[in-house]
């Protein structure tokens, strides 16, 4: 495997581990809620509704990585600019 493939593999594994950790801690928090379905939204989430949204974060991260791929391939092949 090339160093580029290895870096992508490690980055993907890091995202998976971080996602598993986040899901695990979120699940434990739900168990502690003890059936209170209409609890108040935390203040930090209310203030930063878009920044704390995981769907928006996923779009931003994926688009950033795709842009980095395009720039990398344009620079390495010499046909980009």
N, C-alpha and C positions, 0 to 999 in steps of 0.2 A: 504494500500500500504506500501511496505517496504521502508526504507530510500534509498536503492539502486535505486528502481524504481522512487522515487521522485527526486533523483538527476539527473537521466537520462532525466526525463520529463523537469526539469528546464534547463538542458543543451540544450536540443532540442528546447525549447521555446526561449532560448537566441540566438541560431543560427538563428532561424526564424526571430526574431526581428532585429538582426544585418543585415541579408540579406535584409529585407524589407527596413531598413534605407539606406543601401548602394544603393539599386536599386532606391529608391526615390531620393537620392542626384545625382545619375548618370543621371537619367531622367531629372532632372532640369538642369544639365549641358549640356545635349544634346539640350534642348530648347534654351539655351543661345547661342549655336553655330550658329544659324540663317542660317541654310542651307549650311554652309561651310563644305562639306564632306571630303575634303582633307586637313585637318588642320595638323599641325606638331605634332608629338608625343612628350609629355613632356619628359624632360631630365631624370628625375628619372625613368621613365618607360623604356627609352632606355638603361639606365645603368643596370637596374635590370629586364630584360625582363622575366626571369623565376620566380623570386620571386614575381613579381606583377601579374602573371598569375593566375586567380582564379581557373582554372581547376587543375593546379599543386598544389595549396594550398589545394583544396578539397581532392585530392588524399593523400597528406601528412597528413592532419588532420584525415581522415577516417582510414588510415592505422595505425596511432598512437593510435586512440581509439580502434581499433580491437586488436592491440598488448597489450594494457592495459587490455582489457577483458580477453585475453588468460592468461596473467600473473596473474591477479586477481583470475581467476578460478583455475589455477594451484596451487596457494598458498593456497587458501581456502579449496580445496579438498585434498591436500596433495599428489596428484598423478603426479604432474608436473615434478619435477626434479628427 
